[in-house]
């Protein structure tokens, strides 16, 4: 441009200029090379808006994002290529989020795990069912990554413990106490009936809340038995089951920094659920896998915000930063 022209701003992919000689405005089009769209899509920007912002139609934006999702690396392979297994804390918070996929009569599980102290997500995948085989495959992939959990914190899912014992026989299972107590609430109808409220409140206080070691759990069970059970077979069975499963329910007492709940992954699930509502289901198993894979990569590479005081140090950092190999 000569000294007789002055740039007067930008409009789309064209720069606007003013000519001092002819006193007119003119534009120069710089061509069209849209940037990456999948990140904004995963973050919640609709296809139509993506198209408007990038001089594309809604269908063109959809096709562009679909192509980009297909070109992304697999999240598990990303972990293998970039991460140092020794930088994970190996306390794994595990859950399955059910998603709607065309061709399946019911929603199917997306199983993934979050490394507790780093908040990183080494592995996750879509399965047709949530059973021992699915968990075995999931744990097998973790093992191939060199990720050997010392404890898995999860809900009480069928086949999970059997799969864990098979792949990682030394690893402990910590059941989510929040979900365990909620199941008892429903069984005893505590919220709608008074009959078992004193029993439940005493159980929660003396067995699940105010304990620091296993012996206190046993004392608490004896206290509840003497004060509230009597000859009631239902309550006797509940206390008997807690005693029999006390290791899985209270492993956290013997593992430093281990939580007794799955609150962390529940927060992630809440965010994921919000995005899935806008999508309203996937057209195929493969399209679901591609989208969920991209979702994990985005969560791992997006700086964390609003972490609670215990994890305040993680704010402004992407979780992948905390596990990536120092030479990566």
C-alpha positions as a printed NumPy array, in Angstrom:
array([[  0.   ,   0.   ,   0.   ],
       [  1.136,   3.565,  -0.717],
       [  1.237,   6.458,   1.73 ],
       [ -2.02 ,   7.696,   0.178],
       [ -4.003,   4.818,   1.677],
       [ -5.016,   4.36 ,   5.305],
       [ -6.25 ,   1.116,   6.834],
       [ -9.683,   1.572,   8.366],
       [-10.376,  -1.753,   9.996],
       [-11.347,  -5.32 ,   9.263],
       [-14.602,  -6.865,   8.086],
       [-14.644, -10.64 ,   8.019],
       [-11.677, -11.783,   5.958],
       [-11.291,  -8.421,   4.195],
       [ -9.261,  -5.369,   5.236],
       [-10.881,  -1.957,   4.665],
       [ -8.814,   0.986,   3.402],
       [ -9.409,   4.69 ,   2.608],
       [ -7.801,   6.378,  -0.382],
       [ -6.756,   9.988,   0.348],
       [ -6.689,  10.879,  -3.349],
       [-10.119,   9.687,  -4.519],
       [-11.676,   9.965,  -1.049],
       [-13.199,   6.505,  -1.297],
       [-13.125,   3.317,   0.769],
       [-12.137,  -0.015,  -0.717],
       [-11.519,  -3.553,   0.576],
       [ -8.912,  -6.2  ,  -0.068],
       [ -9.993,  -9.822,   0.437],
       [ -7.3  , -11.99 ,   1.972],
       [ -8.778, -15.336,   1.058],
       [-10.345, -17.83 ,   3.452],
       [ -8.424, -20.136,   5.716],
       [-10.592, -20.878,   8.751],
       [ -8.826, -21.902,  11.928],
       [ -9.567, -24.93 ,  14.056],
       [-13.287, -25.186,  14.774],
       [-13.532, -28.335,  16.893],
       [-12.365, -26.634,  20.091],
       [-15.143, -24.048,  19.976],
       [-17.626, -26.796,  19.14 ],
       [-16.563, -28.909,  22.109],
       [-16.803, -25.782,  24.277],
       [-20.433, -25.391,  23.225],
       [-20.533, -23.053,  20.216],
       [-23.377, -24.168,  17.837],
       [-22.548, -25.087,  14.242],
       [-24.604, -22.2  ,  12.858],
       [-22.682, -19.672,  14.937],
       [-19.389, -21.32 ,  13.987],
       [-20.402, -20.979,  10.367],
       [-21.376, -17.325,  10.71 ],
       [-18.071, -16.509,  12.368],
       [-16.053, -18.281,   9.662],
       [-17.996, -17.49 ,   6.478],
       [-19.411, -21.016,   6.353],
       [-22.87 , -22.472,   6.272],
       [-24.062, -24.557,   9.204],
       [-23.605, -27.791,   7.228],
       [-20.124, -26.721,   6.139],
       [-19.162, -26.004,   9.738],
       [-20.487, -29.426,  10.762],
       [-18.456, -31.157,   8.053],
       [-15.37 , -29.171,   8.99 ],
       [-15.669, -30.124,  12.676],
       [-16.347, -33.772,  11.81 ],
       [-13.197, -33.866,   9.704],
       [-11.16 , -32.265,  12.468],
       [-12.442, -34.701,  15.099],
       [-11.452, -37.617,  12.879],
       [ -7.913, -36.228,  12.549],
       [ -7.314, -35.91 ,  16.312],
       [ -5.053, -38.425,  18.043],
       [ -6.63 , -41.038,  20.267],
       [ -6.597, -39.763,  23.848],
       [ -5.081, -42.99 ,  25.201],
       [ -2.355, -42.897,  22.557],
       [ -1.757, -39.261,  23.476],
       [ -1.078, -40.362,  27.045],
       [  1.296, -43.052,  25.826],
       [  3.21 , -40.646,  23.608],
       [  3.441, -37.643,  25.936],
       [  2.987, -38.605,  29.571],
       [  5.344, -39.919,  32.219],
       [  3.527, -42.614,  34.255],
       [  5.517, -41.569,  37.338],
       [  3.903, -38.124,  37.315],
       [  0.432, -39.541,  37.967],
       [ -0.616, -39.96 ,  41.615],
       [ -2.256, -43.326,  40.718],
       [ -5.435, -42.629,  42.689],
       [ -7.98 , -43.161,  39.931],
       [-11.533, -41.826,  40.156],
       [-13.58 , -43.992,  37.803],
       [-17.082, -43.681,  36.397],
       [-19.222, -44.407,  33.373],
       [-21.367, -41.744,  31.687],
       [-24.223, -43.126,  29.614],
       [-24.781, -41.575,  26.174],
       [-27.454, -41.959,  23.514],
       [-26.23 , -43.528,  20.274],
       [-28.389, -44.346,  17.25 ],
       [-28.8  , -48.09 ,  16.756],
       [-28.807, -48.894,  20.487],
       [-32.107, -49.278,  22.322],
       [-30.595, -47.917,  25.522],
       [-27.827, -45.484,  26.331],
       [-24.356, -47.029,  26.404],
       [-21.457, -46.258,  28.79 ],
       [-18.517, -44.005,  28.225],
       [-16.019, -45.222,  30.841],
       [-13.181, -42.944,  31.852],
       [-10.951, -42.221,  34.813],
       [ -9.444, -39.104,  36.376],
       [ -6.105, -39.161,  38.168],
       [ -7.084, -37.528,  41.449],
       [ -4.25 , -35.148,  42.354],
       [ -3.435, -34.091,  38.782],
       [ -7.01 , -34.09 ,  37.417],
       [ -5.609, -35.598,  34.223],
       [ -7.559, -38.173,  32.216],
       [ -5.204, -40.897,  30.958],
       [ -7.828, -43.157,  29.412],
       [-11.463, -43.284,  28.374],
       [-13.572, -45.067,  25.775],
       [-17.096, -45.946,  24.727],
       [-18.403, -49.462,  25.391],
       [-21.611, -51.247,  24.483],
       [-22.191, -52.319,  28.103],
       [-20.804, -51.733,  31.572],
       [-19.669, -55.127,  32.81 ],
       [-16.608, -57.098,  33.849],
       [-15.384, -57.424,  30.265],
       [-15.624, -53.681,  29.625],
       [-13.786, -52.863,  32.846],
       [-11.151, -55.498,  32.047],
       [-10.505, -53.878,  28.667],
       [-10.328, -50.448,  30.284],
       [ -7.885, -51.589,  32.963],
       [ -5.863, -53.438,  30.342],
       [ -5.373, -50.192,  28.444],
       [ -4.24 , -48.456,  31.611],
       [ -1.731, -51.229,  32.186],
       [ -0.383, -50.849,  28.651],
       [  0.177, -47.149,  29.412],
       [  2.224, -47.988,  32.479],
       [ -0.5  , -46.561,  34.714],
       [ -0.739, -48.891,  37.713],
       [ -3.384, -47.608,  40.146],
       [ -2.87 , -48.104,  43.84 ],
       [ -6.575, -47.49 ,  44.412],
       [ -9.662, -47.078,  42.246],
       [-12.47 , -44.945,  43.66 ],
       [-15.803, -45.816,  42.079],
       [-19.466, -46.597,  42.559],
       [-20.479, -50.155,  43.327],
       [-20.634, -51.481,  39.748],
       [-21.141, -55.11 ,  38.762],
       [-17.948, -56.703,  37.502],
       [-15.685, -53.796,  38.445],
       [-13.93 , -55.412,  41.394],
       [-13.52 , -58.713,  39.555],
       [-11.894, -56.891,  36.619],
       [ -9.672, -54.852,  38.938],
       [ -8.492, -57.963,  40.775],
       [ -7.746, -59.683,  37.488],
       [ -5.689, -56.879,  35.896],
       [ -4.308, -55.152,  39.008],
       [ -4.463, -57.718,  41.83 ],
       [ -2.561, -55.468,  44.239],
       [ -4.815, -52.416,  43.697],
       [ -7.457, -51.439,  46.237],
       [-11.059, -50.504,  45.591],
       [-12.646, -47.602,  47.452],
       [-16.41 , -47.479,  47.051],
       [-18.012, -44.063,  46.908],
       [-19.578, -43.588,  50.331],
       [-21.961, -40.903,  49.056],
       [-23.564, -43.323,  46.611],
       [-23.525, -46.173,  49.106],
       [-25.389, -44.082,  51.694],
       [-27.796, -42.797,  49.068],
       [-28.689, -46.372,  48.149],
       [-29.393, -47.057,  51.822],
       [-31.583, -43.949,  52.012],
       [-33.679, -45.261,  49.159],
       [-33.862, -48.768,  50.587],
       [-35.014, -47.477,  53.97 ],
       [-37.175, -44.67 ,  52.49 ],
       [-35.56 , -42.263,  54.942],
       [-36.687, -39.141,  53.107],
       [-40.38 , -40.013,  53.197],
       [-40.784, -42.195,  56.296],
       [-39.603, -41.737,  59.896],
       [-39.289, -45.402,  60.823],
       [-35.563, -45.828,  60.069],
       [-34.376, -42.226,  60.272],
       [-32.685, -42.617,  63.676],
       [-30.943, -45.784,  62.523],
       [-29.689, -44.151,  59.338],
       [-28.532, -40.946,  61.026],
       [-26.691, -42.929,  63.704],
       [-25.082, -45.118,  61.058],
       [-23.918, -42.119,  59.07 ],
       [-22.542, -40.369,  62.158],
       [-20.851, -43.219,  64.029],
       [-19.704, -45.397,  61.121],
       [-19.196, -43.181,  58.077],
       [-18.469, -39.727,  59.426],
       [-16.467, -39.742,  62.626],
       [-13.911, -42.473,  61.952],
       [-10.144, -42.29 ,  61.531],
       [ -9.243, -45.983,  61.532],
       [-10.898, -49.368,  60.989],
       [-11.312, -50.137,  64.678],
       [-13.592, -47.123,  65.028],
       [-15.735, -48.534,  62.217],
       [-16.215, -51.735,  64.212],
       [-17.03 , -49.795,  67.39 ],
       [-19.519, -47.682,  65.418],
       [-21.262, -50.745,  64.005],
       [-21.565, -52.22 ,  67.515],
       [-23.001, -48.94 ,  68.811],
       [-25.643, -48.784,  66.065],
       [-26.48 , -52.457,  66.585],
       [-27.07 , -51.985,  70.315],
       [-29.019, -48.721,  70.028],
       [-31.18 , -49.079,  66.94 ],
       [-31.36 , -52.592,  65.481],
       [-32.99 , -54.905,  67.985],
       [-34.272, -57.97 ,  66.161],
       [-34.95 , -56.221,  62.836],
       [-33.551, -58.547,  60.126],
       [-33.337, -55.79 ,  57.501],
       [-31.14 , -53.609,  59.685],
       [-29.097, -56.596,  60.803],
       [-28.385, -57.454,  57.159],
       [-27.33 , -53.873,  56.423],
       [-24.804, -53.836,  59.277],
       [-23.588, -57.307,  58.344],
       [-22.957, -56.222,  54.746],
       [-21.071, -53.102,  55.881],
       [-18.88 , -55.248,  58.118],
       [-18.199, -57.74 ,  55.332],
       [-17.367, -54.956,  52.878],
       [-15.592, -52.664,  55.319],
       [-12.298, -52.908,  53.427],
       [-13.81 , -51.602,  50.191],
       [-15.777, -48.956,  52.06 ],
       [-12.915, -47.694,  54.225],
       [ -9.709, -48.285,  52.267],
       [ -9.268, -44.514,  52.111],
       [ -8.322, -44.519,  55.811],
       [ -5.059, -46.276,  54.944],
       [ -4.19 , -44.508,  51.669],
       [ -2.792, -41.001,  51.807],
       [ -4.881, -38.391,  49.936],
       [ -7.46 , -40.964,  48.841],
       [-11.015, -39.578,  48.804],
       [-14.013, -41.623,  49.951],
       [-16.258, -40.318,  47.176],
       [-16.381, -39.722,  43.423],
       [-17.249, -36.01 ,  43.684],
       [-14.466, -34.978,  41.303],
       [-15.662, -37.062,  38.377],
       [-19.27 , -36.151,  39.185],
       [-18.341, -32.524,  38.492],
       [-16.866, -33.55 ,  35.156],
       [-19.971, -35.609,  34.402],
       [-22.185, -32.629,  35.14 ],
       [-20.33 , -30.54 ,  32.572],
       [-20.333, -33.393,  30.061],
       [-24.05 , -33.916,  30.587],
       [-24.68 , -30.275,  29.729],
       [-22.906, -30.682,  26.407],
       [-24.621, -33.984,  25.627],
       [-28.046, -32.369,  26.117],
       [-27.334, -29.914,  23.318],
       [-26.149, -32.707,  21.026],
       [-29.203, -34.914,  21.694],
       [-27.5  , -38.162,  20.8  ],
       [-24.995, -39.42 ,  18.244],
       [-25.678, -40.831,  14.792],
       [-23.285, -43.763,  15.158],
       [-20.969, -45.521,  17.586],
       [-17.937, -44.162,  15.739],
       [-19.166, -40.553,  15.737],
       [-19.781, -40.838,  19.488],
       [-16.254, -42.171,  20.061],
       [-14.712, -39.362,  18.011],
       [-16.645, -36.666,  19.848],
       [-15.967, -38.095,  23.317],
       [-12.284, -38.525,  22.457],
       [-12.141, -34.856,  21.477],
       [-13.936, -33.931,  24.695],
       [-11.262, -35.655,  26.786],
       [ -8.449, -33.977,  24.864],
       [-10.11 , -30.604,  25.329],
       [-10.536, -31.138,  29.071],
       [ -6.89 , -32.156,  29.386],
       [ -5.535, -29.159,  27.458],
       [ -7.836, -26.431,  28.767],
       [ -6.523, -24.546,  31.829],
       [ -8.378, -25.419,  35.015],
       [-10.352, -22.76 ,  36.869],
       [-12.294, -22.58 ,  40.138],
       [-10.556, -25.566,  41.708],
       [-11.38 , -25.947,  45.398],
       [ -8.753, -24.929,  48.002],
       [ -7.165, -28.376,  48.108],
       [ -6.445, -28.107,  44.382],
       [ -5.904, -24.353,  44.155],
       [ -2.407, -24.935,  42.769],
       [ -3.974, -26.47 ,  39.647],
       [ -5.751, -23.287,  38.603],
       [ -4.446, -21.712,  35.377],
       [ -2.778, -25.008,  34.434],
       [ -3.985, -27.662,  32.011],
       [ -4.053, -31.09 ,  33.632],
       [ -1.895, -32.504,  30.836],
       [  0.872, -30.113,  31.916],
       [  1.117, -31.96 ,  35.211],
       [  1.681, -35.424,  33.73 ],
       [  3.532, -34.7  ,  30.517],
       [  7.073, -36.047,  30.33 ],
       [  9.665, -33.414,  31.213],
       [ 11.299, -34.198,  27.903],
       [  7.947, -34.034,  26.065]])
